[in-house]
Structure formats: structure tokens, C-alpha cells
């Protein structure tokens, strides 16, 4: 009787797994064109978050400000300006929002600024953290800021993710070290001859409950790190569309030869991971494929795994073109929608649109 019950349970789980893996879809619902004004120029948009009322909030690294659009893509207002003072930016980059507040990292001024939603708009509150190196992704939970960025920790060990508390004076704000260099690369810290420094952005991550899911752009290597017991699970599947890791032998040779044309052409034939998002039962990894002439850019794929690391399937994002080498999407857990920033290259200025996909 016990054996029969066990068999029924196993068969049931296999059925559930097959249903889950075969029916994951990202259906393109609509496109939202970002509409600027004659006085507002969109210079360099990539990372973004969403606000309390569905606003799209974009750090513009070249313009040194934050651009806010409404849910229909119409420009609303600017946040910040160029400078080193409170509420000012040099190169704003990563961002995170929870509705009530947004946090913006500045990869040149090395700080994280907080804006709160007040009187129907976001307003500057404070520079909440000073950093020792660039921050490529962040997440705020229970007054703790989680940061994807280089820091040197105990025993001179290099880390590529750490956390700090808000509202704590700098001299008392101790870092909690999380993702080690060896976990990130799969090897001990590489030497300069490996040419990692030429494209070594810190990484991207998402958090579900007590688990961090971390990945960096140069390889399909997802690191699940538990905040309570520090346990680690590493997974990731290289499919027929994921041709080579970004850190490839060919690319290293091109860099060593200092051949810029060879570097550019080699980059066209390797894949690049653009970020990760987590739902209650799924992990989604977004990456760009190799260059395709017919779309004048790179196709974009999303891989799905269970939260325990089991590969489920892979989907190409309909009409998405990945011309960027960084994070350019936002996932809304409440709406179960993926918002992807599509960049249409023109002779003059680029056009920006948001592709909205429903997760089914």
C-alpha cells in the first residue's frame, strides 16, 4: 500500500512538472512607445523600474537625470540634474522601486539615492549610501540594500554582491558579504590576462523570500544563495540558442591582440545574459542571442527554471531586439507581466518602446 501511494505521488509530480514546463508562455499584449517632448531628449536608457501608478522610471546615464513616463509612455517629469550634490547625478544606472520609494545607483558618483512618493510624484529624500565601487543592480528589503557590486571583504576575498543597512552612519555600516568571486566565475579570481575587466560588470539578481538568485552577463551561471544558512545551488542550461559564454576563448584572443574590429565581430557571435527575475515558482533568465542581419540586432530569449533550479523551457521574446549589453526589462510580480525595453535604431535618434508580455 505504501509503495502504491509513493508511485501515485511520483506520477502526479511528473504530470505537474510536464504541465508546468510545456505551458509557460510570454504573450505579447501591447507596445508602449515612449513619448518625449521637444525639450527632452532620450540619450541612454536601459535599466528601469515602475512606480506606484505604473510609471516607467528610467535613469538616463548620459543626461545625468531620471526620466519619468506615465503608464501610456507620455513623458511626465525629470528627477535630478548633473552634479555631485544632493539629488544630483553623474551617471545614474541601476534602480529599484517598491511603489512608495525608488532607489537609484550612480556608477560614477558611487552612491545610492532615495526618492519617496509624495503629492502625486517622486521627490528626493536623501543619499542613503556611499559606495566603494559601481553598483549594477540593487534590491531593498526590510531596510537593507542588497547590491551587485565589487567589494573586498574578509581575508582580502573579493565579493561581487553584498548588503548594507539604511539609516546607519557610514562608520558603523558594516557590509554583509554574499557572492564570492569564485562563485561568480566558477574559478578563483582570474588574472588580468584573462581580460575579464573589459566586460566585467558586477551582475544582476532578484530575491524571493530568503533566497538570492544572482547571475552576471558573461556566463549562464545562476547562483542561488540562501541568506539564512549561506547554502549555495548553482544551475543553468546552455541551449542551442545560447551559443557560447561571453567570456570565450576567441574573445580573449581578440582582446589580447588589441584588434577592435575583431573584438566587435566576435561579440556578435556570442551570447550575453541580461538579467534575472523570480516569481513564486519560476526563475526567468533573460539573454540575447547572436547577431542576426534580418533584424539588425540580437534576438532575446527567456529561459525558465523551477525555483530549485530545474530547467523547464526557453522562449524567444516576440519582436524584442537586444542591442544592449545590460539589463533592459522589469518584471511585475503583481501583474505577472514582463516589460521589455525595445530600442529601434535610426539614423538620427533611437526610438524607445516598451513591449508588454503576459506570463501564462
N, C-alpha and C positions, 0 to 999 in steps of 0.2 A: 504493500500500500504506500509506504514511504517513497519507494523507488518510482512508482507511478506518478505520485504527486510532484516529485522532483522533475520528472520528464515533462509533465504538463507545464510546469513553471518555465523550464528552459525553452520549450517550444513557443510558449506565449511571449517570452522575452525576444526570441528571434523574430517573431512576427512583428512585434512593436518596432524592433530595430529596422526591419526591412521597410515598414511603412514610413518611419521617420526619414530614412536615408533616401528613399526613392521619391518622396513627395515634397522635399524642400524646394521652394520656388521664390524667386525675387521678380515680381511682376512690375513692369514699368507702368506707373499710374499717370504721371504727368511730367511736364517740363516747366521749370520756372526760370525765365530769363531775368538776370539781374539788371535793373534799370537805374543807371546813374543819371546825373544831371550834367549840364554843360560846364558847371564849375567843379564837378567831382570826377576825377579820373581814377580808373581802376588799374593800378600798376602791377601788383604782385599778390594775388590771392591764392591761398592753398588751404591751410588749416582753417576750420571754422567750428563754431558751436551754435546752439539755438537758445533763444531766450524764453522768457516767461510766456509770451504771447505768440510764439512761433517765429520770432525774428531770427534772421540769419546774421550772425555776428562774425565778421572777418577781420583778423589782423592783416594789415597791408604793410609788409616789411619794407618796401621801397618808399612808400609815402609816409612811414613812421606814424601811422594812426590806426584807429579801429573804425571800420565802416559797418553801420547797422542798416539792414534792409528789412522791410516788413515781410509777412508770410507770402505775399504775392511778388516779391522781388523788387519792390519800389524802394529807392533809397530814402532813409529816414533822417539819420544824423551821424556826425562824427564823434568819436571819443579820442581825446588826447591830441598831441602835436609833437613835433620833433624837439627833443631836448633831453636833459638829464634830470630834470626836476620832478616833483610830484605830479602824477598824471601825464607825464611826457614819455616818449619812446624814442629809441634809436632804430631797432629792428624788432618789432613785435612779431611773435611767431606762434607758439603753442597756446592753446586756450582750453578752458573747461567751464561749463555752466551748469547750475542746478536750478535755474528758474529765478531764485531770489538773488543770486550773485553770479558774477563771472570773474575768472582769474585769467590773466594774460601774462605770458613769459616774454621777456625781452632778451634775445640771444646775444646782443652786443652790450647792452647796459647791465646785463646779468642781474635781473630782478624779476619778481612776480608781483603784479599789481592787481588789486581787487576793486571791482565795481559792484555797487548794490543797486537793486531796482527800487527807485523812489519817484513818486509822482509821474508815473507812466513812462519812465525812461531809466536807463542805467547811468549812474553817476559815480565818479571817482570817490573811493573811500580811503585807500591807503596803499602804500607799497608794503606788502606784508612779509616779503622775504628778500634777502640779498643772497645771491648765488656765487659759487666759485667757478662755475663753468656753464656752458649753454644748456638749455632745457628744451627738449624736442617734444615732450608730451607731459601732461600733468593731470592729476585727479585729486579732488578734495573730498574727504570723508571724515566726519566726526572731528572737525577742526585740525585735521592732519593733511598736509600737502604731500602727495606722492609724486616723485619727479623722475623722469627718464633723463639722466644726465650724468656725466662723468664726475666722480669724486674719489679721492684716495682715503681709504679707511684704515682699520686696524692692521698693524704689521705691514704697512705700505701696500696693502692689497688694493687693486683697482676695482671699483664698483661702477656699474652703469645704471643703477637705479637705487634711490634712497628716499627717505621721507623726513620731514621736519614738521614741528607743530607751529600753528599760527599763534599770534598774540604772545610770543615769547621773545625776550630780548636776545639779540644776536649772540652775546657771550654765553648765554645759558641754553641756547637752542641746539641741542645735540642731534646729529644725524643718526637715523637708524639705517644701517647698510643692508641692502636687499639682494640685488642681482650682481653676482661676481663676474669679473672679466672672463673667467674660464667657463662659466655657464653660458655667457653670451656667445662666445666664439666656438666653444666645444674643444678648445685647446688653451694652453697657458697664453698669457698676454703675448700677441705676435710682435715680432720685431719691426723696426721701421722699414726693413727691406721687403716686408710683405705688402707695403703700400696700402694698408688699411686706412691710414689717415686721410687719403684722398677722397674717401666717401664714407667716412666712419661717423655717421650721425648716431646719436645715442640709442634711439629705439622708440617704440610705441607700445602701449599697453592698455588694458582695461581691467576692471576689478569687479568681481562678483562675490559677495559675502566676504569670506576671509581669504580668497584666492586671487592672486595677481596673474594675469596672462600677458606675458611680455614677448615681443619679437622685435628684431631690428631689420633694417632694409636689405642688408647684404646676404641674408640666407633665410631659408624657410625652416626655421627652428623655433618652435613655440615653447616657451618656458612657463610652466605652471608652478607658482611659488606660493606656499601656504604661509600666511602671516602669523599664525599661531604656533605652528610646530616647525617652521622652516623646511618642510619637506618639499621635494622638487620632482616634477614629472615633465620630461621633455618629449615632444612629439612633433609630427609634421610629415606630410607625404608629398614627394616631388612627382608630379604627374607629367603626362605627355605635353602639357602646355607650359609647365614650369621647366624651361629648357636647361638652365644652368644657374647655380648660385651666382649672385652678383660678384662676389669675390672669386673670380675664376682664374685659372692659370693663364689664359690668353690675356685677360685684363691686366694682371700683374706684369706680364711681359711688356705690354703696351706702355704702361706707366714707367717701367724701368728704362725703356727706350726713349722716353720723353717725346713720343710721337702723338701729337694731339689729334691728328686725323684718325690714326689707328685706334686711339682710345675712344673717340666718338663712335666709330663704326663698330667697335667691339661691344660698346654699351648697348647698341641697337639689338644685339643678338643674345643678350642675357636678360633675366627677369629681375624685378625689383619689388620687394614686399612694401606695401604702402600703409599697413596698419592692421588693427585687430579690434573686434567688438565681441561682446559676450551677452547672451540672453540667459533666461532661466535654465535652458537645457542645451544651448548650442554655443559653439565658438565659431565666429566668422573671421577668416583671414583674407584680406584684400591684397591682390598683387597685379602688376602689369606684366603682360606677356612681351614677346619680342616684337620688334617694329614691323608694321605692315604698310606697304605702299598704298594699298587701296583705301585705307582710312587715314593716311597721313599721320600715323601715330601708333599707339600701343593699345591693344585690346586689354580689357580689365576683367579679371576673374575673381570670384569669391569661393574659397574652399570652406566647407562646413565640417566640423568635428563635434562629437559629444563633449560635454564639459570635462569628461575623464580622459579625453584625448583620442577617441576612436574616430578614424576618418569615415565620413559619410558620403559626401559627393562634392562636385565642383560645378559652378555655374558661371557662364560668361554674362557680364552685365550688358544688356541690350543697349546699344547706341553710346556706351561710355567709351571715351578715349583717354588713355592715361599718358599725358605728355609730361607729367611732373614726377619728380623723384622723392616725393614726400606724401604725407597724409592729406587726403583731399575728400574726406567723407565724414558724415556724422550719422550715428545710429540712435534713433529714439526708442528706448525700451517701452515707453507708454503707448506709442502709436504703432510699434512694430514696423517701423519704416526706416529704410536706408536712404540717406540723402547724399548724392554724389555730385561733386563739383566738376562739370564738364567744361573744358576750355577749347574754344573753337579758334584756331589761329587764322588771322587775317594779315594782309599786307601792312595794314596800319596798326590799329589796336586789336587786342584779342577780345572776343565775346565770351562772357561767362554765363552758364546756365546751371541750374540745379536739376538733376534727374532724380525723381522720387520713386523708389521701389518699395512695394509692399511685401513683407516677408510672410510666406504662407507655408 
